[in-house]
Amino acid sequence: MQVNTEMPAGSFWADLRAALRGTNADYARIPLKRAVFLLAIPMMLELVLESAFAVVDIFFVAQLGASAVATVGLTETYLFLLYSVAIGLSMAVTAVVARRVGEQRGDEAALSAVQAIIVAVVVSLPVTVAGIVWAQDLLRLMGADAWAIEHGYRYTQWMLGGNAVILLLFVINAVFRGAGDAAAAMRVLWVANALNIVLDPILIFGWGPVPAMGIEGAAIATNIGRGVGVLMQLWILARGSEHLRVLVRHLRPDFATLGQIVRTSMGGIGQMIVAMTAWIFLMRILASVSTEAVAGATIAMRVMMFTLMPAWGMSNAAATLVGQNLGAGEPDRAEAAVWRIGWMNMVFTVAVSVAFFFWHDAIIRLFTSDPAVIAIGGEWLSILAYSYFVYGWWMVAVQAFNGAGDTMTPTWINLVFFWLIQIPLAWALALPMGLAHTGVFWGVFVSETSVGLFTLWLFTRGRWKTARV
């Protein structure tokens, strides 16, 4: 596929249209400021829309009561393990595809995309079986209340049973991002999220001939939306996007490429599993406090995820630019992209932290009228406000390592700061010291502020520039 490296820069509005529609620009050659803009805009919108799944679900589910919200939160702890695999695979796929595109090896990029899809399907199978067969046992293990075990388990069955669409949605969008086709990933999420928004209230509360399904309806709506998104992704891959097209000759297992993706993804999966299992332990601690503590933390976490998505989008742009520029032999340009995006992220997260500080309870009140849940969720948002700007730098630095293919460094960092610091500190503050949910929140504050600053310092040492993919 021919790549136009001489694409002229236009006005702001022309570049915005190009970012939303997709462009065949060579991101390792065009001016860096424009490359960041063309990649960051659709990536930000993509992840905002992805997080909207969670926000829309919790908005409607919250109307069913605290136990329903807690069911979502406890199910999410298991989904976080799945997200670990999905995001870890995505990191590897983005790094490999971006490097091959930067090296002008489009055929190998397409072959890598197919191998990633194969891995995603294989990984989804045992999770599907476990979710369908042992949903009630999994909820009971997490300390769920009687309502969740008796009524809410069907939500867990649908979400874990339909996990393949989650994995494929993550992995194939990572292919698009690595190739520089961020607009394609964004359009997929537009369609999937629109379906979820329309179907959620219909299936949860009923409408016309459609019966009210309660919390189970939320899971069905999400699976339908994501499933349609996956079908759209496969169609785009077959038709061809701006930088990548999967042909019939690519539709075969290639064990060398598959093994490379699996090896590269191990670090990414490891770093996410460490972080996500830490969250499982935190939720278990909160479940020991009260159902309201779980519900408040679940809503606050959804709000946090939603507000961080633009920053994650910009960070994903950094991963693509690092991978493609290292592939093109431009390590200094790769570093310059990270610093530019880091400052942009910091400005955004500071603005969000101001909203959290002054309107924390009002934000939680959008999702629930339960005073105890509002107080707990609002407290966490107010604590987050003190260090939210560090998250912006942390995300960009981590994605610089991942985009370069050095996924093991963030894994070891997460292991130390999350398992050896966050979990013991949160437990000690919450239970032995009697601070309950407040102790958990301050434990998270200390550990995640520390890991953000340390990761940024490690990035400045520059060893990521020599990573091989």
ROTI-456511 format. One line per 4 residues: number of its first residue (from 0); their letters; for each residue x, y, z of C-alpha. Coordinates in Angstrom, 2 decimals, decimal comma. Example, Ala and Ser with C-alpha at 12.3 -4.5 7.8 and 13.67 -1.06 7.14 Angstrom:
BEGIN
0 = AS = 12,30:-4,50:7,80; 13,67:-1,06:7,14
//
This chain:
BEGIN
0 = MQVN = 0,00:0,00:0,00; 1,44:3,36:-0,98; 1,98:5,87:1,80; 1,89:9,56:1,05
4 = TEMP = 4,77:11,17:2,91; 4,28:14,56:1,30; 0,80:15,23:2,64; 0,65:18,99:3,15
8 = AGSF = -0,39:20,52:6,44; -3,68:22,36:6,33; -5,63:24,58:8,65; -6,74:23,44:12,09
12 = WADL = -10,15:22,45:10,72; -8,64:20,61:7,78; -6,39:18,65:10,12; -9,34:17,93:12,42
16 = RAAL = -11,31:16,52:9,50; -8,29:14,43:8,48; -7,94:13,12:12,05; -11,60:12,09:12,19
20 = RGTN = -11,76:10,62:8,69; -8,32:8,99:8,65; -5,22:9,88:6,71; -2,40:8,01:4,97
24 = ADYA = 0,24:10,38:6,34; 3,59:8,89:7,41; 3,74:9,75:11,13; 7,49:9,23:11,24
28 = RIPL = 8,02:11,93:8,58; 5,40:14,68:8,92; 5,94:17,52:11,46; 5,76:16,13:15,00
32 = KRAV = 3,12:18,59:16,20; 0,82:17,54:13,36; 1,53:13,84:13,88; 0,52:14,14:17,55
36 = FLLA = -2,67:15,98:16,59; -3,72:13,52:13,87; -3,22:10,53:16,16; -4,30:11,93:19,52
40 = IPMM = -7,71:13,31:18,49; -9,25:10,01:17,30; -7,49:8,02:20,04; -8,89:10,32:22,72
44 = LELV = -12,39:10,04:21,28; -12,02:6,27:20,93; -11,23:5,74:24,59; -13,81:8,25:25,80
48 = LESA = -16,38:6,19:23,91; -14,98:2,92:25,29; -15,26:4,23:28,85; -18,78:5,40:28,08
52 = FAVV = -19,78:1,72:28,12; -18,96:1,65:31,82; -20,52:5,01:32,65; -23,79:4,30:30,81
56 = DIFF = -24,12:0,88:32,46; -23,54:2,17:35,96; -25,92:5,13:35,42; -28,84:2,81:34,69
60 = VAQL = -27,83:-0,02:37,02; -27,55:2,42:39,95; -31,31:2,88:39,71; -31,68:-0,77:40,74
64 = GASA = -29,97:-0,21:44,12; -26,62:-0,53:45,89; -26,56:-4,34:45,63; -26,88:-4,14:41,85
68 = VATV = -24,03:-1,62:41,66; -21,94:-3,83:43,94; -22,64:-6,80:41,62; -21,25:-4,80:38,71
72 = GLTE = -18,23:-3,81:40,76; -17,48:-7,36:41,91; -17,92:-8,73:38,39; -15,60:-5,99:37,20
76 = TYLF = -12,87:-7,35:39,44; -12,83:-10,54:37,35; -13,16:-8,59:34,13; -10,10:-6,63:35,22
80 = LLYS = -8,10:-9,87:34,89; -9,48:-10,23:31,38; -8,65:-6,59:30,66; -5,11:-7,40:31,79
84 = VAIG = -4,80:-9,93:28,98; -6,61:-7,70:26,48; -4,52:-4,63:27,26; -1,30:-6,65:27,47
88 = LSMA = -1,98:-8,13:24,05; -2,89:-4,68:22,78; 0,42:-3,27:23,97; 2,32:-5,99:22,11
92 = VTAV = 0,23:-5,65:18,96; 0,56:-1,87:18,89; 4,34:-2,11:19,36; 4,83:-4,82:16,72
96 = VARR = 2,49:-3,31:14,11; 3,83:0,22:14,65; 7,42:-0,98:14,30; 6,63:-2,88:11,08
100 = VGEQ = 4,77:0,07:9,60; 7,69:2,34:10,49; 10,00:-0,11:8,74; 7,67:-0,09:5,68
104 = RGDE = 6,88:-3,82:6,11; 3,10:-3,74:5,70; 2,70:-7,45:4,88; 4,24:-8,46:8,20
108 = AALS = 2,05:-5,92:10,02; -1,07:-7,56:8,54; 0,18:-11,03:9,45; 0,77:-9,85:13,02
112 = AVQA = -2,82:-8,61:13,19; -4,16:-12,07:12,31; -1,97:-13,80:14,89; -3,20:-11,41:17,58
116 = IIVA = -6,81:-12,29:16,73; -6,00:-16,00:17,03; -4,47:-15,49:20,47; -7,48:-13,45:21,63
120 = VVVS = -9,96:-16,16:20,61; -7,97:-18,94:22,30; -7,60:-16,97:25,54; -11,34:-16,21:25,70
124 = LPVT = -12,47:-19,85:25,78; -11,65:-20,86:29,40; -13,02:-17,55:30,72; -16,28:-18,19:28,87
128 = VAGI = -16,68:-21,61:30,50; -15,80:-20,36:34,00; -18,16:-17,40:33,75; -21,15:-19,43:32,59
132 = VWAQ = -20,70:-22,38:34,96; -19,38:-20,79:38,16; -20,80:-17,24:38,18; -22,44:-17,59:41,62
136 = DLLR = -19,34:-19,15:43,14; -17,17:-16,35:41,77; -19,43:-13,72:43,32; -19,53:-15,59:46,62
140 = LMGA = -15,73:-15,73:46,64; -15,62:-11,92:46,42; -17,95:-11,50:49,39; -21,09:-10,59:47,44
144 = DAWA = -24,35:-10,14:49,37; -27,36:-12,45:49,08; -29,09:-10,37:46,38; -26,05:-10,48:44,10
148 = IEHG = -25,65:-14,25:44,46; -29,35:-14,97:43,96; -30,27:-12,38:41,30; -27,16:-10,58:40,04
152 = YRYT = -25,21:-13,64:38,95; -26,80:-13,55:35,48; -24,99:-10,26:34,86; -21,74:-12,04:35,69
156 = QWML = -22,62:-14,94:33,39; -23,22:-12,64:30,43; -20,16:-10,46:30,99; -17,69:-13,31:31,51
160 = GGNA = -19,42:-15,62:29,05; -19,21:-12,96:26,33; -15,62:-12,02:27,06; -14,45:-12,80:23,50
164 = VILL = -15,96:-9,57:22,19; -14,05:-7,60:24,84; -10,74:-9,18:23,87; -11,29:-8,77:20,15
168 = LFVI = -12,45:-5,18:20,47; -9,30:-4,27:22,39; -6,87:-6,22:20,22; -8,17:-5,21:16,79
172 = NAVF = -8,35:-1,55:17,78; -4,73:-1,91:18,92; -3,91:-3,11:15,40; -5,51:0,04:13,98
176 = RGAG = -3,65:2,27:16,44; -0,29:0,67:15,72; -0,81:1,10:11,99; -1,76:4,75:12,49
180 = DAAA = -5,43:4,14:11,63; -6,78:5,65:14,82; -9,86:7,03:13,05; -10,98:3,47:12,19
184 = AMRV = -10,81:2,44:15,85; -12,76:5,53:16,82; -15,56:4,86:14,34; -15,96:1,31:15,65
188 = LWVA = -16,52:2,62:19,16; -19,02:5,21:17,91; -21,23:2,44:16,56; -20,76:0,05:19,48
192 = NALN = -21,36:2,71:22,11; -24,45:4,12:20,36; -26,01:0,64:20,41; -25,19:0,22:24,09
196 = IVLD = -26,74:3,57:25,02; -29,96:2,78:23,15; -30,29:-0,81:24,37; -29,38:-0,29:28,04
200 = PILI = -32,63:1,35:29,25; -34,76:-0,80:26,92; -33,37:-4,10:28,21; -32,96:-3,06:31,86
204 = FGWG = -36,38:-1,46:32,41; -38,37:-2,91:29,49; -40,11:-1,11:26,64; -43,15:-2,19:24,65
208 = PVPA = -42,94:-5,94:23,99; -39,42:-6,12:25,46; -39,60:-7,37:29,10; -37,64:-5,72:31,89
212 = MGIE = -34,50:-7,79:32,45; -32,96:-5,77:35,26; -29,23:-6,03:35,73; -29,03:-8,87:33,22
216 = GAAI = -30,26:-6,46:30,52; -27,25:-4,22:31,08; -24,90:-7,10:30,29; -26,85:-8,15:27,21
220 = ATNI = -26,85:-4,57:25,86; -23,10:-4,27:26,35; -22,42:-7,59:24,63; -24,60:-6,69:21,65
224 = GRGV = -22,91:-3,30:21,25; -19,42:-4,73:21,48; -20,29:-7,68:19,25; -21,45:-5,39:16,46
228 = GVLM = -18,25:-3,38:16,95; -16,14:-6,50:16,42; -17,99:-7,35:13,20; -17,31:-3,82:11,98
232 = QLWI = -13,61:-4,19:12,83; -13,31:-7,40:10,83; -15,01:-5,75:7,87; -12,56:-2,82:7,98
236 = LARG = -9,57:-5,19:8,13; -10,84:-7,09:5,09; -11,71:-3,94:3,13; -8,46:-2,21:4,07
240 = SEHL = -7,85:0,91:6,15; -5,45:3,74:5,35; -2,30:1,85:6,33; -3,23:-1,82:6,67
244 = RVLV = -5,22:-4,52:4,88; -5,59:-8,18:5,79; -5,64:-10,41:2,72; -6,50:-14,08:2,29
248 = RHLR = -2,82:-15,03:2,34; -2,52:-13,61:5,87; -5,30:-15,86:7,24; -3,09:-18,61:8,58
252 = PDFA = -1,24:-19,39:11,78; 2,35:-18,17:11,59; 4,02:-19,59:14,65; 7,09:-17,35:14,48
256 = TLGQ = 4,99:-14,20:14,43; 2,50:-15,61:16,92; 5,32:-16,51:19,30; 6,79:-13,03:18,95
260 = IVRT = 3,46:-11,43:19,85; 2,99:-13,75:22,84; 6,51:-13,06:24,12; 6,13:-9,31:23,72
264 = SMGG = 2,71:-9,39:25,34; 3,92:-11,24:28,44; 5,32:-8,07:29,93; 2,20:-6,10:29,09
268 = IGQM = -0,09:-8,80:30,49; 2,12:-9,05:33,55; 2,01:-5,35:34,31; -1,76:-5,27:33,90
272 = IVAM = -2,35:-8,43:35,95; -0,30:-6,96:38,78; -2,34:-3,75:38,67; -5,70:-5,47:38,23
276 = TAWI = -5,17:-8,11:40,92; -4,20:-5,29:43,25; -7,63:-3,78:42,51; -9,27:-7,15:43,29
280 = FLMR = -7,62:-7,15:46,70; -8,76:-3,57:47,27; -12,34:-4,49:46,39; -12,15:-7,46:48,75
284 = ILAS = -11,02:-5,15:51,53; -13,86:-2,74:50,72; -16,35:-5,65:50,70; -15,25:-6,33:54,29
288 = VSTE = -16,24:-2,78:55,16; -19,73:-2,57:53,58; -21,78:-2,94:50,41; -21,97:0,87:50,27
292 = AVAG = -18,17:1,07:50,27; -18,01:-1,25:47,24; -20,77:0,67:45,46; -19,18:4,08:46,16
296 = ATIA = -15,75:2,90:45,04; -17,27:1,30:41,90; -18,95:4,53:40,84; -15,85:6,61:41,64
300 = MRVM = -13,72:4,17:39,65; -16,04:4,44:36,64; -15,87:8,25:36,85; -12,09:8,07:37,12
304 = MFTL = -11,85:5,73:34,12; -14,09:8,00:32,07; -12,14:11,16:32,87; -8,78:9,49:32,24
308 = MPAW = -9,74:8,22:28,79; -8,67:11,36:26,90; -5,32:11,12:28,68; -5,05:7,43:27,80
312 = GMSN = -5,86:8,32:24,21; -2,99:10,80:24,08; -0,76:8,20:25,74; -1,68:5,66:23,07
316 = AAAT = -0,68:8,22:20,48; 2,70:8,34:22,22; 3,01:4,54:21,95; 2,32:4,63:18,21
320 = LVGQ = 4,74:7,50:17,61; 7,46:5,82:19,67; 7,06:2,52:17,81; 6,92:4,03:14,33
324 = NLGA = 9,80:6,46:14,93; 12,04:3,78:16,43; 11,22:1,64:13,40; 12,20:4,56:11,15
328 = GEPD = 15,46:5,06:13,07; 14,40:8,32:14,79; 14,78:7,77:18,58; 15,13:11,50:19,40
332 = RAEA = 11,91:12,27:17,60; 10,24:9,45:19,57; 11,38:11,02:22,86; 10,25:14,49:21,78
336 = AVWR = 6,78:13,11:21,07; 6,53:11,69:24,59; 7,45:15,00:26,24; 5,01:16,95:24,09
340 = IGWM = 2,15:14,59:24,91; 3,13:14,47:28,59; 2,67:18,22:29,01; -0,68:18,02:27,23
344 = NMVF = -1,78:15,25:29,57; -0,74:17,19:32,65; -2,80:20,24:31,66; -5,85:18,05:31,11
348 = TVAV = -5,56:16,08:34,37; -5,06:19,26:36,41; -8,33:20,59:34,97; -10,12:17,36:35,93
352 = SVAF = -8,66:17,42:39,44; -10,17:20,87:40,00; -13,62:19,45:39,15; -13,05:16,51:41,50
356 = FFWH = -11,99:18,78:44,35; -14,95:21,17:44,19; -17,79:18,97:42,89; -16,95:15,43:44,04
360 = DAII = -20,28:14,70:45,74; -22,28:16,29:42,91; -20,53:14,04:40,40; -21,35:10,86:42,34
364 = RLFT = -24,92:12,11:42,85; -25,41:11,89:39,08; -25,37:8,09:39,47; -27,09:7,41:42,81
368 = SDPA = -29,25:9,03:45,49; -27,94:6,83:48,32; -26,31:9,24:50,84; -23,76:6,69:52,07
372 = VIAI = -22,66:5,78:48,55; -22,41:9,46:47,58; -20,26:10,24:50,62; -17,86:7,34:50,01
376 = GGEW = -17,53:7,87:46,26; -17,16:11,63:46,70; -14,43:11,14:49,28; -12,32:9,11:46,85
380 = LSIL = -12,69:11,70:44,09; -11,61:14,45:46,49; -8,50:12,45:47,47; -7,68:11,80:43,81
384 = AYSY = -7,74:15,54:43,15; -4,44:15,99:45,00; -2,34:13,90:42,62; -4,34:13,44:39,45
388 = FVYG = -1,77:15,32:37,36; 0,80:12,61:38,14; -1,44:10,07:36,38; -1,05:11,96:33,11
392 = WWMV = 2,73:11,71:33,17; 2,62:8,11:34,38; 0,44:6,98:31,48; 2,64:8,62:28,86
396 = AVQA = 5,87:7,23:30,35; 4,43:3,71:30,57; 3,19:3,86:26,99; 6,61:5,02:25,84
400 = FNGA = 8,10:1,81:27,26; 5,29:-0,29:25,80; 5,41:1,37:22,39; 9,12:0,65:22,24
404 = GDTM = 8,43:-3,00:23,03; 9,96:-2,84:26,53; 6,91:-4,17:28,38; 8,88:-5,81:31,22
408 = TPTW = 10,13:-2,62:32,87; 6,61:-1,39:33,77; 5,80:-4,92:34,97; 8,53:-4,90:37,59
412 = INLV = 7,60:-1,36:38,61; 3,95:-2,37:39,10; 4,94:-5,47:41,05; 6,83:-3,42:43,62
416 = FFWL = 4,46:-0,48:43,97; 1,12:-2,31:43,76; 1,73:-5,67:45,43; 4,47:-4,76:47,91
420 = IQIP = 3,25:-1,25:48,80; -0,37:-0,60:47,80; -2,09:-3,77:49,04; -0,34:-4,00:52,44
424 = LAWA = -0,71:-0,26:53,03; -4,41:-0,18:52,10; -5,13:-3,23:54,27; -3,24:-1,83:57,27
428 = LALP = -4,93:1,56:57,06; -8,43:0,14:56,45; -8,66:-2,75:58,92; -6,03:-2,85:61,70
432 = MGLA = -5,95:0,98:61,96; -9,73:1,23:61,59; -9,89:3,84:58,82; -12,21:1,61:56,74
436 = HTGV = -12,72:2,79:53,14; -10,79:6,01:53,81; -7,68:3,95:54,52; -8,00:2,16:51,19
440 = FWGV = -8,29:5,45:49,34; -5,21:6,96:50,98; -3,25:3,76:50,38; -4,05:4,08:46,68
444 = FVSE = -3,05:7,75:46,74; 0,40:7,07:48,21; 1,27:4,09:46,03; 0,04:5,43:42,70
448 = TSVG = 1,60:8,86:43,16; 4,90:7,17:43,94; 4,76:4,81:40,96; 3,97:7,68:38,60
452 = LFTL = 6,96:9,76:39,67; 9,33:6,78:39,62; 8,25:5,65:36,14; 8,78:9,13:34,72
456 = WLFT = 12,26:9,26:36,24; 13,11:5,90:34,72; 11,91:7,07:31,32; 14,38:9,97:31,39
460 = RGRW = 17,27:7,47:31,53; 16,49:6,48:27,92; 17,16:2,72:27,91; 13,77:2,12:26,24
464 = KTAR = 15,28:3,45:22,98; 17,31:0,26:22,55; 14,37:-2,19:22,93; 13,98:-4,77:20,16
468 = V = 10,68:-6,00:18,72
//
